[in-house]
């Protein structure tokens, strides 16, 4: 996995003075719109994988109240919340969604198949703390249908990209990338299978590295003379 320069610029602010990341897990809010396969992989990573002891999922949120990912999260004991976006103006919906999520005091907002372009009304309250995973190199392909793009163009490989979210479409600073070998993948389903396997591994690993980096930065700042 290749970590990019923007990773070193990342900071996690503690919730309140004296309550640093070194004494409790980082609080994650996971946002999804569909089946939630990345959410399930992250949840497993908090229980038995690289995020164990580093992070906890404080809420799984969806803009689709009937999303399967919400049902799956609830069945596994995760707090869930939803707010239907259908028919809502983007800014008004995002402001309400941000206010709802702020009640859970997340330190990282983790997009896991959240099929919305976020407006400033959502991004500003969580600026620099929203993370997304995209199944392509964001310099080559933005938006939907990234696996279809790779398959239709018969690419020998593609990249999974983890990046910070800004107000553009998949334009935020890249945190990490991992290559997916597509040689011999002769169906779209096989391209997706290989890509998702990498997504599930690289997302958890990047989040773990981010949290550890935030803890180290916090300790370093705390040790400076006042």
Sine and cosine of phi, psi and omega as CSV:
sin_phi,cos_phi,sin_psi,cos_psi,sin_omega,cos_omega
0.00,0.00,0.77,-0.63,-0.01,-1.00
-1.00,-0.09,0.85,-0.53,0.07,-1.00
-1.00,-0.08,0.72,-0.70,-0.08,-1.00
-1.00,-0.09,0.21,-0.98,-0.08,-1.00
-0.87,0.49,-0.54,0.84,-0.03,-1.00
-0.89,0.47,-0.39,0.92,0.04,-1.00
-0.84,0.54,-0.65,0.76,-0.06,-1.00
-0.94,0.34,-0.27,0.96,0.00,-1.00
-1.00,0.01,-0.10,1.00,-0.11,-0.99
-0.96,0.28,0.65,-0.76,0.09,-1.00
-0.70,-0.71,0.60,-0.80,0.13,-0.99
-0.92,-0.38,0.83,-0.56,0.04,-1.00
-1.00,0.04,0.68,-0.73,0.08,-1.00
-0.91,0.41,0.36,-0.93,-0.03,-1.00
-0.90,0.43,-0.61,0.79,-0.04,-1.00
-0.42,-0.91,0.33,-0.94,-0.01,-1.00
-0.82,0.57,0.73,-0.68,0.05,-1.00
1.00,0.08,-0.07,1.00,-0.01,-1.00
-0.91,-0.43,0.97,0.26,-0.10,-1.00
-1.00,0.08,0.15,-0.99,-0.01,-1.00
-0.92,0.39,-0.31,0.95,-0.05,-1.00
-0.95,0.30,-0.20,0.98,-0.09,-1.00
-0.92,-0.39,-0.06,1.00,0.04,-1.00
-0.31,-0.95,0.32,-0.95,-0.02,-1.00
-0.90,0.44,0.51,-0.86,0.12,-0.99
-0.92,0.38,0.59,-0.81,-0.08,-1.00
-1.00,-0.08,0.86,-0.50,-0.03,-1.00
-0.94,-0.34,0.72,-0.69,0.24,-0.97
-0.95,-0.30,0.81,-0.59,-0.02,-1.00
-0.95,-0.31,0.77,-0.64,-0.02,-1.00
-0.93,-0.38,0.73,-0.69,0.00,-1.00
-0.57,-0.82,0.27,-0.96,0.06,-1.00
-0.80,-0.60,-0.13,0.99,-0.11,-0.99
-0.71,-0.71,-0.77,-0.64,-0.18,-0.98
-0.97,0.24,-0.44,0.90,0.12,-0.99
0.99,0.13,0.57,0.82,-0.02,-1.00
-0.92,0.40,-0.62,0.79,0.06,-1.00
-0.93,0.37,-0.60,0.80,0.06,-1.00
-0.87,0.50,-0.70,0.71,-0.01,-1.00
-0.90,0.43,-0.62,0.78,0.04,-1.00
-0.91,0.41,-0.63,0.77,0.03,-1.00
-0.93,0.37,-0.64,0.77,0.05,-1.00
-0.87,0.49,-0.69,0.72,0.04,-1.00
-0.89,0.45,-0.60,0.80,0.01,-1.00
-0.92,0.40,-0.52,0.86,0.05,-1.00
-0.96,0.28,-0.37,0.93,-0.04,-1.00
-1.00,-0.03,-0.69,0.72,-0.12,-0.99
-0.70,-0.71,-0.02,1.00,-0.12,-0.99
-0.91,-0.40,-0.50,-0.87,-0.15,-0.99
-0.93,0.37,-0.28,0.96,0.02,-1.00
-0.99,-0.12,0.04,1.00,-0.01,-1.00
-0.89,0.45,0.83,-0.56,-0.02,-1.00
0.99,0.14,-0.23,0.97,-0.01,-1.00
-0.99,-0.13,-0.52,0.86,-0.12,-0.99
-0.56,-0.83,0.44,-0.90,0.14,-0.99
-0.70,-0.72,0.57,-0.82,0.03,-1.00
-1.00,-0.01,0.92,-0.39,-0.07,-1.00
-1.00,-0.03,-0.31,0.95,0.10,-0.99
-0.26,-0.97,0.57,-0.82,0.20,-0.98
-0.92,-0.38,0.85,-0.53,-0.11,-0.99
-0.88,-0.47,0.56,-0.83,0.09,-1.00
-0.64,-0.77,0.53,-0.85,0.14,-0.99
-1.00,0.09,-0.01,1.00,0.04,-1.00
-0.83,-0.56,0.97,-0.24,-0.07,-1.00
-0.85,0.52,-0.37,0.93,-0.01,-1.00
-0.99,-0.15,0.23,0.97,0.00,-1.00
-0.87,0.49,0.70,-0.71,-0.01,-1.00
-0.88,0.48,-0.55,0.84,-0.01,-1.00
-0.86,0.51,-0.55,0.83,0.06,-1.00
-0.91,0.41,-0.71,0.71,0.02,-1.00
-0.87,0.49,-0.67,0.74,-0.01,-1.00
-0.91,0.41,-0.65,0.76,0.01,-1.00
-0.91,0.42,-0.69,0.72,0.00,-1.00
-0.89,0.46,-0.64,0.77,-0.01,-1.00
-0.90,0.44,-0.41,0.91,0.00,-1.00
-0.99,-0.15,0.17,0.99,0.12,-0.99
1.00,0.02,0.20,0.98,0.02,-1.00
-0.99,0.10,0.63,-0.77,0.17,-0.99
-0.89,0.45,0.65,-0.76,0.00,-1.00
-0.78,-0.62,0.39,-0.92,0.06,-1.00
-0.47,-0.88,0.48,-0.88,0.02,-1.00
-0.53,-0.85,0.37,-0.93,0.03,-1.00
-0.48,-0.88,0.91,-0.41,-0.06,-1.00
-0.93,0.38,0.75,-0.66,-0.01,-1.00
-0.99,-0.12,-0.22,0.98,-0.07,-1.00
-0.86,0.52,0.82,-0.57,0.04,-1.00
0.99,0.14,0.00,1.00,-0.02,-1.00
-1.00,-0.06,0.53,-0.85,0.16,-0.99
-0.95,0.32,0.62,-0.79,-0.19,-0.98
-0.86,0.50,-0.76,0.65,-0.06,-1.00
-0.89,0.45,-0.68,0.73,-0.02,-1.00
-0.91,0.41,-0.68,0.73,0.03,-1.00
-0.89,0.45,-0.72,0.69,-0.06,-1.00
-0.89,0.45,-0.62,0.79,0.02,-1.00
-0.90,0.44,-0.67,0.75,0.00,-1.00
-0.93,0.36,-0.65,0.76,0.02,-1.00
-0.90,0.44,-0.67,0.74,0.01,-1.00
-0.89,0.46,-0.67,0.74,0.01,-1.00
-0.90,0.44,-0.64,0.77,0.03,-1.00
-0.89,0.45,-0.73,0.69,-0.05,-1.00
-0.92,0.39,-0.54,0.84,0.00,-1.00
-0.89,0.46,-0.39,0.92,0.06,-1.00
-0.89,0.45,-0.43,0.90,-0.02,-1.00
-1.00,-0.02,-0.06,1.00,0.04,-1.00
0.78,0.62,0.80,0.59,0.03,-1.00
-0.96,0.27,0.56,-0.83,0.13,-0.99
-1.00,-0.05,-0.49,0.87,0.10,-0.99
-0.78,-0.63,0.70,-0.71,0.13,-0.99
-0.97,-0.26,0.89,-0.45,-0.19,-0.98
-0.93,-0.37,0.92,-0.40,0.01,-1.00
-1.00,0.09,0.81,-0.59,-0.06,-1.00
-0.72,-0.70,0.97,0.25,-0.09,-1.00
0.98,0.21,0.59,0.81,0.05,-1.00
-1.00,-0.01,0.95,-0.31,-0.24,-0.97
-1.00,-0.02,0.85,0.52,0.06,-1.00
-0.61,-0.79,0.57,-0.82,0.17,-0.99
-1.00,0.04,0.85,-0.53,-0.13,-0.99
-0.99,0.17,0.66,-0.75,0.03,-1.00
-1.00,-0.04,0.21,-0.98,0.06,-1.00
-0.83,0.56,-0.48,0.88,0.00,-1.00
-0.88,0.47,-0.46,0.89,0.06,-1.00
-1.00,-0.07,-0.67,0.74,-0.13,-0.99
-0.92,0.38,-0.66,0.75,-0.12,-0.99
-0.87,0.49,-0.66,0.75,0.02,-1.00
-0.90,0.43,-0.38,0.93,-0.04,-1.00
-0.86,-0.51,0.47,0.88,-0.13,-0.99
-0.82,0.57,0.75,-0.66,0.01,-1.00
0.98,0.22,0.07,1.00,-0.06,-1.00
-0.79,-0.61,0.23,0.97,0.04,-1.00
-0.97,-0.24,0.81,-0.59,-0.07,-1.00
-0.89,-0.46,0.64,-0.77,0.04,-1.00
-0.74,-0.67,0.43,-0.90,0.13,-0.99
-0.89,-0.46,0.70,-0.71,-0.07,-1.00
-0.76,-0.65,0.74,-0.67,-0.11,-0.99
-1.00,0.09,0.73,0.69,0.08,-1.00
-0.24,-0.97,0.17,-0.99,0.21,-0.98
-0.96,0.28,0.88,-0.48,-0.09,-1.00
-0.92,0.39,-0.23,0.97,0.11,-0.99
-0.98,0.20,-0.27,0.96,-0.05,-1.00
-0.95,-0.33,-0.55,0.83,-0.05,-1.00
-0.53,-0.85,0.81,-0.59,0.07,-1.00
-0.90,-0.44,0.37,-0.93,0.11,-0.99
1.00,0.09,-0.38,-0.92,-0.14,-0.99
-0.97,0.22,0.18,-0.98,0.19,-0.98
0.89,0.46,0.61,0.79,-0.03,-1.00
-0.93,0.38,-0.62,0.78,0.02,-1.00
-0.93,0.36,-0.61,0.79,0.08,-1.00
-0.88,0.47,-0.65,0.76,0.03,-1.00
-0.87,0.49,-0.72,0.69,0.00,-1.00
-0.90,0.44,-0.67,0.74,-0.03,-1.00
-0.93,0.36,-0.73,0.69,-0.03,-1.00
-0.89,0.45,-0.52,0.85,0.00,-1.00
-1.00,-0.03,0.07,1.00,0.06,-1.00
0.78,0.62,0.72,0.69,-0.01,-1.00
-0.95,0.32,0.65,-0.76,0.05,-1.00
-0.97,0.26,-0.32,0.95,0.06,-1.00
-0.39,-0.92,0.37,-0.93,0.16,-0.99
-0.71,-0.70,-0.02,-1.00,0.00,-1.00
-0.77,-0.64,0.60,-0.80,0.20,-0.98
-1.00,-0.09,0.76,-0.65,-0.07,-1.00
-0.88,-0.48,0.76,-0.64,0.16,-0.99
-0.95,-0.31,0.79,-0.62,-0.10,-1.00
-0.57,-0.82,0.39,-0.92,0.17,-0.99
-0.95,0.30,0.50,-0.87,-0.05,-1.00
-0.99,-0.16,0.77,-0.64,0.15,-0.99
-0.89,-0.46,-0.32,-0.95,-0.10,-1.00
-1.00,0.06,0.04,1.00,0.08,-1.00
-1.00,-0.10,-0.08,-1.00,0.01,-1.00
-0.99,-0.13,0.98,-0.21,0.00,-1.00
0.84,0.55,0.66,0.75,-0.04,-1.00
-0.92,-0.39,0.00,1.00,-0.06,-1.00
-0.95,0.32,0.28,-0.96,-0.01,-1.00
-0.83,0.55,0.72,-0.69,-0.02,-1.00
-0.98,0.19,0.74,-0.67,0.04,-1.00
-0.99,-0.12,-0.67,0.74,-0.05,-1.00
-0.37,-0.93,0.45,-0.89,0.08,-1.00
-0.65,-0.76,0.52,-0.85,0.04,-1.00
-0.68,-0.74,0.74,-0.67,0.00,-1.00
-0.97,0.25,0.62,-0.79,0.14,-0.99
-0.91,-0.41,0.87,-0.50,0.03,-1.00
-0.97,0.23,0.88,-0.48,-0.02,-1.00
-0.95,-0.31,0.14,0.99,0.02,-1.00
-0.89,0.46,0.78,-0.63,-0.01,-1.00
0.99,0.11,-0.03,1.00,0.04,-1.00
-0.99,0.14,0.99,-0.12,-0.17,-0.99
-0.99,-0.15,0.11,0.99,0.10,-0.99
-0.70,-0.71,0.42,-0.91,0.06,-1.00
-0.88,0.48,-0.60,0.80,0.01,-1.00
-0.87,0.49,-0.62,0.79,0.01,-1.00
-0.94,0.33,-0.61,0.79,0.09,-1.00
-0.86,0.51,-0.73,0.69,0.00,-1.00
-0.90,0.43,-0.65,0.76,0.00,-1.00
-0.87,0.49,-0.73,0.68,0.01,-1.00
-0.91,0.42,-0.66,0.75,-0.02,-1.00
-0.91,0.42,-0.69,0.72,-0.01,-1.00
-0.90,0.43,-0.58,0.81,0.05,-1.00
-0.87,0.49,-0.64,0.77,0.04,-1.00
-0.95,0.30,-0.67,0.75,0.04,-1.00
-0.80,0.60,-0.75,0.66,-0.09,-1.00
-0.89,0.45,-0.54,0.84,-0.01,-1.00
-0.99,0.13,-0.71,0.70,-0.13,-0.99
-0.96,0.29,-0.51,0.86,-0.02,-1.00
-0.91,0.41,-0.75,0.66,0.00,-1.00
-0.89,0.46,-0.67,0.74,-0.05,-1.00
-0.92,0.39,-0.65,0.76,0.02,-1.00
-0.91,0.41,-0.66,0.75,0.04,-1.00
-0.89,0.46,-0.66,0.75,0.03,-1.00
-0.88,0.48,-0.69,0.72,0.01,-1.00
-0.90,0.43,-0.64,0.77,0.03,-1.00
-0.88,0.48,-0.72,0.69,-0.03,-1.00
-0.91,0.42,-0.69,0.72,0.05,-1.00
-0.88,0.47,-0.64,0.77,0.04,-1.00
-0.89,0.45,-0.67,0.74,0.03,-1.00
-0.89,0.45,-0.63,0.77,0.04,-1.00
-0.90,0.44,-0.67,0.74,-0.01,-1.00
-0.91,0.42,-0.68,0.73,0.01,-1.00
-0.90,0.45,-0.62,0.78,0.00,-1.00
-0.90,0.43,-0.70,0.72,0.02,-1.00
-0.90,0.43,-0.64,0.77,-0.01,-1.00
-0.90,0.44,-0.68,0.73,0.02,-1.00
-0.92,0.40,-0.59,0.81,-0.01,-1.00
-0.92,0.38,-0.45,0.89,-0.05,-1.00
-1.00,0.09,-0.14,0.99,0.01,-1.00
-0.95,0.32,0.55,-0.83,0.04,-1.00
-0.87,0.49,0.65,-0.76,0.01,-1.00
-0.99,0.11,0.00,0.00,0.00,0.00
